Amino acid sequence: MSADKKERISVVDYKRAHEEAIVFDGTCPLLTHSPAYTSYYVEGGVTVVAPSLAANHNCGEAIMRIANWLNIIRERSHELMHVTDVEGFRRAKTEDRLGILFHFQNSLPLEQSIELVDVYHALGVRVIQLTYNVRNFVGDGCLEPNDAGLSAFGRRLIKAMNRAGIAVDCSHTGIQTTLDAMDASEQPVVFSHNLAKGVCDSPRNLSDEQIMRLAEMGGVIGINGFPPFVAKMPRPTLDDLLKHVDYIADLVGIDHVGIGIDFEYIGDSMQEASKAHYETFVKTGQWDPKDYPPPPYHYPQGLDDPRCFPNLTKALLERGYDEAETKKVLAGNFMRVYSQIWT
């Protein structure tokens, strides 16, 4: 790309393109820890975010977390709105409010009760992740040494989620369990926050087989910015992150790439909480130190926190993706998939 072309993109096109685009971050645990950080996403030009409302929680805890967010949205209705369908993405953009999409990062809140699928759908949950790194009653997580695949209950759960209109999220899930889930699902599945193992070898990243099978179903992968999975260095760059975009796009096409940055603990003020979180997750076996090094975590340079999302748009354009392709990554691909699942 010529210097003149790059300058034109950096000064004019990326700002306009980002301002015009619907932008969706498919995984936002940062907002679970502190809803106050919604202002960072607004400043970054993000349209819809998906806080990780529940993970290793029982039904009562999950419902209280949902109730808390419904109260937050009601109290701040001038700036926030609850998104339960793809039209909500468009409304959030038009009404200049931040859309909140309810996402679970584990199926434990279901407590082995298929009937709760409809309850959570009625409360506005639209994405449920099957496992979180370790084995549960649905299947095996990606850190399990022996992945036995999807359980009989897991197969029934996926059928119920398909029927209700809740997306099946295979992030943090073992290879065999994800392949079984894709076989069991009548709808596309998503990986809300994952990267490519072919770029960075981590059990949290996807094999080519998983990526290709997902693409066959018409699904989408949210590119994850959590540093240990981007590159084997303490401080990856935005270029390192975009290598995963290129890899997946080259393998199956840009139509299967989205965003799920997974911002969690950012800035100096959250580092003590980050250390406590790390110690708990290592102690309970949910994180393995060889795959999850201790904090602090420095997200890719240029994408340090949610206020930096315009830099991602700029980098995609400079990479050679045209504006239409860039807008697919920013939200269009997830919107396409969710419009199919949620109808």
C-alpha positions, 0 to 999 in steps of 0.5 A: 500500500502506498504512503499516500493511500495509507495517509488518506485512510489514517486521516479520513476514512477510518474515522468516518468508517468507524463513526458510520459503522455498527460496532459490537464487542462480543465478550466484555467481562470488564463490564461485569466487574464494573458497569461504570466502564460503559463510558469507555465503550461509548468513547470508543464508538462501540454500539453493542457490548456483551457483558459476561453476566454469569459463568460459575454461578448457580441459577439464583446467582445468575438471576440476581446478576440479570436483575442487577443489569436490568436495573442499571439499564432502567436507571440509565435508559437515556444512555443504555438499552437492552438488546435482545434481537438484531434490530436492537443493534440498529436501534442502539446506533440510531438512538445513540445508546449503548446496547447491552446483550446478555451473555453467559460464559458457562452453562452452570447457571442452568443447573442441569435443568433444560426448563431454565433455557426458556426462563433465561431467554425470557429474561433476555439472555441470548448467548450461552457458552457451553463450558469454561475451560474445565469439565461440566455436565455439558462437556469438556473444557479446552484445558481438560487433558482428556476431552470426552466430548459432548454429554447426552445432556449437552445434546439436549441442551443444544436442541433446547437452545436452538428452539428457544433462539439462544446462540451456542457459544463454544469458547473455552470448550474442548476440541471434541466437545466443540465438534460434537456441539456443531454436529448437534446444533441445527443453527450456526455456533459462535466462538465469541472470543477466540483466536487461531492456534495456527498463529499462537499455540494455546489450548484456548485457541482454535485448530484449523479443523474447528475453524473450518467446521464453524465456517461450514455452518456459517458461524463467526469467531470473535477475535480475542485480545487477551494477551497470552493468546495473541502472541507469546510475549508480555505485550503483543501489538495490534499487528500481532492481533491482526495476524489472527484475522488474516489467518482465519480470513485466509483459511475460511473467509472474512465472513467468519471474523468478528470481535470479542476482545475480552477486556477484563482488568485494565489500568493500574487501579484494577491490578489488585483485583486482577491478582485476586482473580488470578489466584482464585482461578488457578486455585480452583483449576480453571486456569493453568499457569502454563497457559495463563501467566500471572497479571498484569495483562497488557492488551495489544498496543493500540488497543489498550482499552475500549476507548481505542476501538477506532484504532482497530478500524484503522488497522483493518483498513490499513491491512488492506480490508476494504470498508465493507469487509471491515464493517463485517468484522466490526459487527456485520458478521455477528449480526448475520449469524445472530439474525439467523439464530434469534428468529 
